[in-house]
Amino acid sequence: MNIAESERILEVRKSYAKSVRELQRSENMLALRFTQKLLKDMKVAPVELGDVNSLFSWHANILQLRRKHILFVNDLSRLCLIIDGIRSSQLDKLQEKFKSELKEYLLKEGIRKHVIEQYFFEAGEISIGKTNNKSVLGTMNEVSFYSIDTDFNNTFELSAWLNSMIYKPIDYKEPINVFKKALQEQYL
């Protein structure tokens, strides 16, 4: 092992330790961080979210495929979820559909029901804020680009395909595996 590899391993360990500390000290809330475009579309005023555990923080934006979809990307794992059937100003429906679709998607990915329930219990209430992470926004742009001209039967299939791709911000790992590992470390 050369010096560069050793430094990279040390950097990854420090990043991991920072994530663990962040998990331990942050407030419990399910933070949805809307882009300006989505805030305007939903006609909602954002609140200041402060320090939120990145496992419970999701960035969201409008994704225009054949029709309007909403793209959610988890800050920690870059796990994405795409939902449809939401019109302008349907914030309550958006929040409920996000929770139900995420639960269903995680079950389809093989995550145990009690782990999913514990995640939502610890997440607490949903709060809407502004985006705060350019790296997550970059991943959202990348996901949006990959979604163009794809042909999937439903949004779960598209989300599963996108979550099996590798992304640089999570050290070229698959988002679904990063999310599963974070849940295992948190609840098992």
KOLDO-31155 format. One record per residue (C-alpha): residue number from 1; residue in one letter; x, y, z. Coordinates in Angstrom, 3 decimals. Layout:
REM residues N
+------+------+----------+----------+----------+
| resi | resn |       px |       py |       pz |
+------+------+----------+----------+----------+
|  NUM |    A |        X |        Y |        Z |
...
+------+------+----------+----------+----------+
This chain:
REM residues 188
+------+------+----------+----------+----------+
| resi | resn |       px |       py |       pz |
+------+------+----------+----------+----------+
|    1 |    M |    0.000 |    0.000 |    0.000 |
|    2 |    N |    1.443 |    3.352 |   -0.986 |
|    3 |    I |    1.089 |    6.708 |    0.782 |
|    4 |    A |   -1.735 |    7.944 |   -1.462 |
|    5 |    E |   -3.823 |    4.832 |   -0.726 |
|    6 |    S |   -3.160 |    5.197 |    3.005 |
|    7 |    E |   -4.223 |    8.845 |    2.920 |
|    8 |    R |   -7.399 |    7.933 |    1.011 |
|    9 |    I |   -8.280 |    5.231 |    3.563 |
|   10 |    L |   -7.700 |    7.706 |    6.387 |
|   11 |    E |   -9.898 |   10.263 |    4.619 |
|   12 |    V |  -12.710 |    7.711 |    4.195 |
|   13 |    R |  -12.471 |    6.712 |    7.863 |
|   14 |    K |  -12.662 |   10.359 |    8.963 |
|   15 |    S |  -15.673 |   10.901 |    6.701 |
|   16 |    Y |  -17.348 |    7.798 |    8.134 |
|   17 |    A |  -16.625 |    8.900 |   11.718 |
|   18 |    K |  -18.109 |   12.323 |   10.920 |
|   19 |    S |  -21.261 |   10.652 |    9.552 |
|   20 |    V |  -21.592 |    8.558 |   12.710 |
|   21 |    R |  -21.217 |   11.655 |   14.916 |
|   22 |    E |  -23.781 |   13.442 |   12.765 |
|   23 |    L |  -26.216 |   10.544 |   13.216 |
|   24 |    Q |  -25.803 |   10.714 |   16.975 |
|   25 |    R |  -26.222 |   14.454 |   17.522 |
|   26 |    S |  -28.759 |   15.675 |   15.023 |
|   27 |    E |  -32.443 |   16.367 |   15.520 |
|   28 |    N |  -35.087 |   13.830 |   14.636 |
|   29 |    M |  -37.148 |   14.941 |   11.686 |
|   30 |    L |  -37.712 |   13.792 |    8.158 |
|   31 |    A |  -36.338 |   16.736 |    6.222 |
|   32 |    L |  -37.523 |   17.275 |    2.669 |
|   33 |    R |  -35.335 |   19.894 |    1.038 |
|   34 |    F |  -37.186 |   21.309 |   -1.970 |
|   35 |    T |  -35.580 |   23.165 |   -4.847 |
|   36 |    Q |  -36.929 |   26.668 |   -5.557 |
|   37 |    K |  -38.864 |   25.255 |   -8.497 |
|   38 |    L |  -40.641 |   22.677 |   -6.310 |
|   39 |    L |  -41.254 |   25.161 |   -3.482 |
|   40 |    K |  -42.992 |   27.444 |   -5.965 |
|   41 |    D |  -44.969 |   24.578 |   -7.526 |
|   42 |    M |  -46.173 |   23.315 |   -4.135 |
|   43 |    K |  -46.812 |   26.884 |   -2.921 |
|   44 |    V |  -45.070 |   26.247 |    0.381 |
|   45 |    A |  -42.864 |   28.460 |    2.523 |
|   46 |    P |  -39.733 |   26.625 |    3.694 |
|   47 |    V |  -38.643 |   26.514 |    7.309 |
|   48 |    E |  -35.056 |   26.667 |    8.591 |
|   49 |    L |  -34.151 |   23.026 |    9.206 |
|   50 |    G |  -30.852 |   23.441 |   11.032 |
|   51 |    D |  -28.690 |   20.376 |   11.662 |
|   52 |    V |  -30.506 |   17.260 |   10.422 |
|   53 |    N |  -29.220 |   13.701 |   10.339 |
|   54 |    S |  -28.346 |   13.046 |    6.672 |
|   55 |    L |  -30.004 |    9.616 |    6.832 |
|   56 |    F |  -33.308 |   11.448 |    7.367 |
|   57 |    S |  -32.665 |   14.265 |    4.877 |
|   58 |    W |  -33.961 |   14.114 |    1.296 |
|   59 |    H |  -33.568 |   16.632 |   -1.530 |
|   60 |    A |  -36.533 |   16.895 |   -3.911 |
|   61 |    N |  -37.138 |   18.398 |   -7.336 |
|   62 |    I |  -39.533 |   18.175 |  -10.249 |
|   63 |    L |  -38.540 |   15.624 |  -12.877 |
|   64 |    Q |  -40.263 |   15.987 |  -16.221 |
|   65 |    L |  -40.418 |   12.651 |  -18.012 |
|   66 |    R |  -43.536 |   12.008 |  -20.111 |
|   67 |    R |  -45.426 |   13.753 |  -17.337 |
|   68 |    K |  -44.520 |   15.432 |  -14.068 |
|   69 |    H |  -42.727 |   13.325 |  -11.453 |
|   70 |    I |  -41.056 |   14.255 |   -8.180 |
|   71 |    L |  -37.497 |   13.047 |   -7.634 |
|   72 |    F |  -36.242 |   12.497 |   -4.069 |
|   73 |    V |  -32.551 |   11.834 |   -3.315 |
|   74 |    N |  -31.303 |   10.846 |    0.140 |
|   75 |    D |  -28.407 |   13.001 |    1.361 |
|   76 |    L |  -26.384 |   10.194 |    2.961 |
|   77 |    S |  -26.773 |    7.339 |    0.496 |
|   78 |    R |  -27.949 |    9.091 |   -2.717 |
|   79 |    L |  -30.845 |    6.617 |   -2.796 |
|   80 |    C |  -33.443 |    8.003 |   -5.176 |
|   81 |    L |  -37.189 |    7.594 |   -5.279 |
|   82 |    I |  -39.379 |    8.830 |   -8.100 |
|   83 |    I |  -43.091 |    9.361 |   -7.572 |
|   84 |    D |  -45.831 |   10.528 |   -9.886 |
|   85 |    G |  -49.464 |   11.556 |   -9.614 |
|   86 |    I |  -48.798 |   14.803 |   -7.738 |
|   87 |    R |  -50.199 |   18.077 |   -9.004 |
|   88 |    S |  -49.298 |   21.617 |   -8.029 |
|   89 |    S |  -50.259 |   22.630 |   -4.476 |
|   90 |    Q |  -50.835 |   19.034 |   -3.315 |
|   91 |    L |  -48.275 |   19.174 |   -0.511 |
|   92 |    D |  -50.184 |   16.878 |    1.866 |
|   93 |    K |  -50.606 |   14.267 |   -0.857 |
|   94 |    L |  -46.917 |   14.587 |   -1.753 |
|   95 |    Q |  -45.843 |   13.960 |    1.851 |
|   96 |    E |  -48.125 |   10.950 |    2.295 |
|   97 |    K |  -47.206 |    9.461 |   -1.064 |
|   98 |    F |  -43.488 |    9.917 |   -0.353 |
|   99 |    K |  -43.798 |    7.961 |    2.893 |
|  100 |    S |  -45.959 |    5.181 |    1.458 |
|  101 |    E |  -43.910 |    4.804 |   -1.753 |
|  102 |    L |  -40.617 |    4.789 |    0.159 |
|  103 |    K |  -41.930 |    2.098 |    2.514 |
|  104 |    E |  -43.122 |   -0.008 |   -0.417 |
|  105 |    Y |  -39.886 |    0.487 |   -2.357 |
|  106 |    L |  -37.696 |   -0.478 |    0.613 |
|  107 |    L |  -39.787 |   -3.620 |    1.168 |
|  108 |    K |  -39.290 |   -4.550 |   -2.508 |
|  109 |    E |  -35.534 |   -4.076 |   -2.001 |
|  110 |    G |  -35.583 |   -6.680 |    0.782 |
|  111 |    I |  -35.395 |   -4.440 |    3.840 |
|  112 |    R |  -37.325 |   -5.864 |    6.786 |
|  113 |    K |  -40.614 |   -4.240 |    7.712 |
|  114 |    H |  -39.632 |   -3.597 |   11.355 |
|  115 |    V |  -36.458 |   -1.781 |   10.224 |
|  116 |    I |  -38.515 |    0.449 |    7.897 |
|  117 |    E |  -41.016 |    1.162 |   10.676 |
|  118 |    Q |  -38.171 |    2.055 |   13.057 |
|  119 |    Y |  -36.698 |    4.394 |   10.422 |
|  120 |    F |  -39.972 |    6.302 |   10.069 |
|  121 |    F |  -40.540 |    6.300 |   13.836 |
|  122 |    E |  -37.128 |    7.873 |   14.462 |
|  123 |    A |  -37.505 |   10.231 |   11.506 |
|  124 |    G |  -40.481 |   11.924 |   13.137 |
|  125 |    E |  -42.548 |   14.570 |   11.407 |
|  126 |    I |  -41.849 |   15.880 |    7.924 |
|  127 |    S |  -40.400 |   19.383 |    7.645 |
|  128 |    I |  -39.960 |   21.262 |    4.385 |
|  129 |    G |  -36.858 |   23.376 |    3.817 |
|  130 |    K |  -34.567 |   24.662 |    1.092 |
|  131 |    T |  -31.801 |   22.670 |   -0.534 |
|  132 |    N |  -28.445 |   22.989 |    1.201 |
|  133 |    N |  -26.045 |   20.564 |   -0.469 |
|  134 |    K |  -24.601 |   21.147 |   -3.943 |
|  135 |    S |  -23.238 |   17.613 |   -4.087 |
|  136 |    V |  -26.733 |   16.147 |   -3.649 |
|  137 |    L |  -28.065 |   18.596 |   -6.254 |
|  138 |    G |  -25.349 |   17.374 |   -8.628 |
|  139 |    T |  -26.439 |   13.780 |   -8.047 |
|  140 |    M |  -30.039 |   14.844 |   -8.716 |
|  141 |    N |  -28.974 |   16.347 |  -12.043 |
|  142 |    E |  -27.126 |   13.149 |  -12.893 |
|  143 |    V |  -30.169 |   11.016 |  -12.003 |
|  144 |    S |  -32.398 |   13.321 |  -14.067 |
|  145 |    F |  -30.079 |   12.916 |  -17.052 |
|  146 |    Y |  -30.074 |    9.107 |  -16.728 |
|  147 |    S |  -33.897 |    9.103 |  -16.503 |
|  148 |    I |  -34.423 |   10.776 |  -19.874 |
|  149 |    D |  -35.599 |    8.434 |  -22.631 |
|  150 |    T |  -35.816 |    5.408 |  -20.342 |
|  151 |    D |  -38.612 |    2.905 |  -20.750 |
|  152 |    F |  -39.758 |    1.331 |  -17.502 |
|  153 |    N |  -43.185 |   -0.027 |  -16.596 |
|  154 |    N |  -43.361 |    1.894 |  -13.314 |
|  155 |    T |  -41.452 |    4.290 |  -11.099 |
|  156 |    F |  -40.250 |    1.484 |   -8.799 |
|  157 |    E |  -38.404 |   -0.174 |  -11.667 |
|  158 |    L |  -36.825 |    3.139 |  -12.682 |
|  159 |    S |  -35.823 |    3.895 |   -9.075 |
|  160 |    A |  -34.343 |    0.407 |   -8.661 |
|  161 |    W |  -32.324 |    0.816 |  -11.864 |
|  162 |    L |  -31.028 |    4.236 |  -10.790 |
|  163 |    N |  -30.168 |    2.905 |   -7.312 |
|  164 |    S |  -28.063 |    0.124 |   -8.814 |
|  165 |    M |  -25.744 |    2.623 |  -10.529 |
|  166 |    I |  -22.555 |    3.846 |   -8.884 |
|  167 |    Y |  -22.005 |    7.478 |   -7.904 |
|  168 |    K |  -18.782 |    9.290 |   -7.037 |
|  169 |    P |  -19.984 |   11.073 |   -3.828 |
|  170 |    I |  -20.545 |    7.685 |   -2.179 |
|  171 |    D |  -17.190 |    6.269 |   -3.260 |
|  172 |    Y |  -18.542 |    4.573 |   -6.390 |
|  173 |    K |  -21.007 |    2.403 |   -4.490 |
|  174 |    E |  -24.632 |    1.637 |   -5.251 |
|  175 |    P |  -27.080 |    3.855 |   -3.319 |
|  176 |    I |  -29.304 |    0.958 |   -2.283 |
|  177 |    N |  -26.359 |   -0.823 |   -0.667 |
|  178 |    V |  -25.221 |    2.338 |    1.120 |
|  179 |    F |  -28.755 |    2.929 |    2.441 |
|  180 |    K |  -29.116 |   -0.697 |    3.579 |
|  181 |    K |  -25.760 |   -0.542 |    5.378 |
|  182 |    A |  -26.737 |    2.707 |    7.117 |
|  183 |    L |  -30.019 |    1.132 |    8.279 |
|  184 |    Q |  -28.177 |   -1.969 |    9.520 |
|  185 |    E |  -25.726 |    0.146 |   11.493 |
|  186 |    Q |  -28.552 |    2.231 |   12.935 |
|  187 |    Y |  -31.073 |   -0.500 |   13.817 |
|  188 |    L |  -29.474 |   -3.958 |   13.843 |
+------+------+----------+----------+----------+
